[in-house]
Amino acid sequence: MASGHRVTRWGHWMERTDVRVSRPRLGLGAVTAALLGLAWVLAGAGPAAAQALESAVNCASTDDGSVSGTVADAATGQPVDAEVALYEDGDPVETTTTEDGDYGFEGLEQGTLVVSVQAIGYLPLEEQVSIDAGDRAELDLELGRDSGAWQRLCDEADSGVFDDVAPDAAHGPAVDCAASWQLIRGVGDDRFAPDRTLTRAQTASLLVRVIGLAGTGLPEYEGPAFDDIVGSEHEETISLLAGAGIISGRTETEFAPNAPVTRAQTASLLARTYAHVVGVPLPERTDGHTFDDTVGSTHEDAINAVAAAGLTTGVTADRFDPQRTTSRDQAATFVMGLLGRIAEEGHLDD
């Protein structure tokens, strides 16, 4: 097993790592020796035969390389539909698209090449690989989600929509963008009350608006799903989500519409809404990462899935703080992450 080297470019971060290169079962040296030996034996046949064989040897020594591998989501391990291009000295050599995450280039001359990968919703990636004559380079590529994908939906969003949310605040851009998509509303007097806790009823209305933008249907309204939401301005949205199986009550008759929603509950609601719109659940997380404070939680799988998809993050690398209530400005970031992912999947209604 021989080794080359690759250079990984991820934003401005670069790392030099080994690329595994496997030799063919019949090494190029053996092929070359066999051809030269045959040329020696047949030398009596004349210079033309020897010259032809020498040309074959030269061709075999320079044009037998290949690069192949897989393209996968770095967090979930799921195959990614991507465009893979091969460059030499900045010039394109060949372009292909993945099939079930697999790609490959054959018949490559020896030298240093750059493999460039692009996929919707992911950060672009370039890796450098050196190929010796006859070598087969195996290069598996893992793409990280573009956490700012939803920001591409906000080119025409006004900045500083609410007086109490600074544009450069942690959730400021998401609040402005969510307001431009009419997903969120203020509390009056150009105020948003960003630190105020989001209620279960407000969450229901927020998610129904996302589903509406996606153009996805909901069951027909057949009256209040719970006794304690009758007369509420959120009565219909709560009932619609309950009918779709996205939201549930505390009991069969009680929803507790004014109770706060936790970060863990929000994660589950985001995951269910995504599945309802796209038609498939978010991919399970397979990179082995878990949050220390969510192990054993009924929301653990949903938290890991939405974090892997870039819909939300932990409060630290290892903590999610699942029981903390979701504030209104945090909800804006959560819902814009969801809308961005839905747009990536081609389910945003134009």
C-alpha angles and dihedrals in degrees: 000000000000127000134218128177136250134195117218118207115198108167103303095333116101131184130183112219138165121267115210113233119188123203121230115256088250104049121224090241090060091048092049093047091050092051093047090048090052090048090054092050092048095042088109089063089074141268093284092065092046091049092050091051092048089053090051090051092051091049092049091050095054110030111044103088128116141184123206139155145116136290114216142165106267094221103038103027090226118144115260129216101233145156112242120196131186121215134187119193089344094306121115114248103176140340130209140165126233123256111207086340095306126121137170144178122200136190096035125166118235116267143080116313136179121225111206122193130191129177133167111265095014136097112256116251134202126188130183121219132180117216124197119205110288095006124137111215117205110204119175113191128204119198124205121219117256098241090193094056093113090058089073086068090060105063092118097037117123117240123232095018092164126045093223096051115072114213090233095049117118092260097023098107091047092050092050092046095046089051091052089054089048091239094127136033135202128245094239138281091056090297129131102184092221096187095051114111117255114236128222091248094051090049090056092053091046092055094046088057090053091051089049092054089051090053091233118148129238129202115279115269110256101172135290114332093206134036096231096057097059109128094011118133085233095050096108098043092049090049093048093052091045089053090052092050093243097115133028137193132245086249134356090276104026127071102166093220095185096049116109120256118232128223090250092052090047090055092054092047091051091050093049092047091051091051091049093052101039097034096232131070123255111272115266116252111255105170091091095244118137134166112250093224097050100056109126094011118137085233096049097106092046092048092051092046097050091044091051090049091052095245092123142355137215124260084246133003091272104027130068098174092220097185096053112109119248114248123215094252092048088051089057091057092046094050094045089052088053093047091048092052091047089051090051090055090053096248101117109113110234 
